[in-house]
Amino acid sequence: MVTIACDAIDVRLGGRLVLDALSLTLAPGSLVGVIGPNGAGKSTLLRAMTGLVAPDSGGIAIDGVPLPSVPRRDLARRIAYLPQGQTVHWPISVERLVSLGRLPHLAPMSRVGARDATAIERAMERADVLRFRDRPATELSGGERARALLARALAVEAPALLVDEPLAALDPGHQIDVVELLRREAHAGLFVVVVLHDLTTAARYCDRLVLLDAGRIVADGAPLEVLTPERLASVYGVSARIADGLVVPLARIDRPADEA
C-alpha cells in the first residue's frame, strides 16, 4: 500500500506559480479524480507526486518518507505513471510494449524472467489486450493503444498508478472501458489517481474528486459534493445542470474579475 502526502507545495514553471500552497493526502482503495480547467495545475500535480517536478517549497512524502529520499529505482517500482498524449513511434508488438513496464525490475542487460512474463501476461489480461499481443503497436486504434499503454503501466506491478487524461480522443465506448478498468483496479486495493476533463465521467466513476483552480484546491470530496452549479460557475465559468450523475454545461458565463 502507498500513501502520498503533499504538504503546502508550491511549484513554479517558467516563473509562473502553477501549484500554490497545495496540501493533499491520498491513499489506496478508491478512484480519485483530479479535475479543473485548463492550466489549473492537474498534470503538474501528478508530475510532482512522481518526482518529475520538484516543489519550490513545501514537501511531498510517500509512506511518510520525503520523496527526494526515495531512490529513483525504488520510486519507479512503487509508482507507475502514464502521462497524457502518449504515442508509439516504433512498430514493436503490443506484448513487447507492455514488457517495457518491467524495466524498473530488471538489472542492466538482463532479460525478462518468469516472474516478469507472468506480470506482463496479467497486465495484458487486465487491460483486455491479449488478443493484440502480436500486433504492431503502431497499427492499433486510439482505444486499443490507450489500453495497451495502460497495460504497460499495470505491468510495473506498482502499488500506485497515476494516469493523466487517459480518455482524450477516445470514443464513448473506449472511454467507458478505460475508466471502468481504473475503477476496478482502485476497488481491488490499488492507489489510483486519474486526471479527467469529462465531468459526467468523473461524477459517475470516481469515488473522490479533487477540484483545482489556479493551482489551489477548491473542493475535495464526494463527486456530487464537489460538483455544484455554484462551483462550476466560479471555476469553469459555465452554467450547468446536474442531475442523476450527469453534468451538462449549458452556457458560458463571465467569471468574477478576481477569479479570471
Secondary structure, DSSP 8 states (H G I E B T S, - for coil): ---EEEEEEEEEETTEEEEEEEEEEE-SSSEEEEE-STTSSHHHHHHHHTTSS--SEEEEEETTEEGGGS-HHHHHHHEEEE-TT----S--BHHHHHHGGGGGGS-TT----HHHHHHHHHHHHHTT-GGGTTSBGGGS-HHHHHHHHHHHHHHT--SEEEEE-TTTT--HHHHHHHHHHHHHHHHTT-EEEEE---HHHHHHH-SEEEEEETTEEEEEESHHHH--HHHIIIII-EEEEEETTEEEEEEE----GGG-
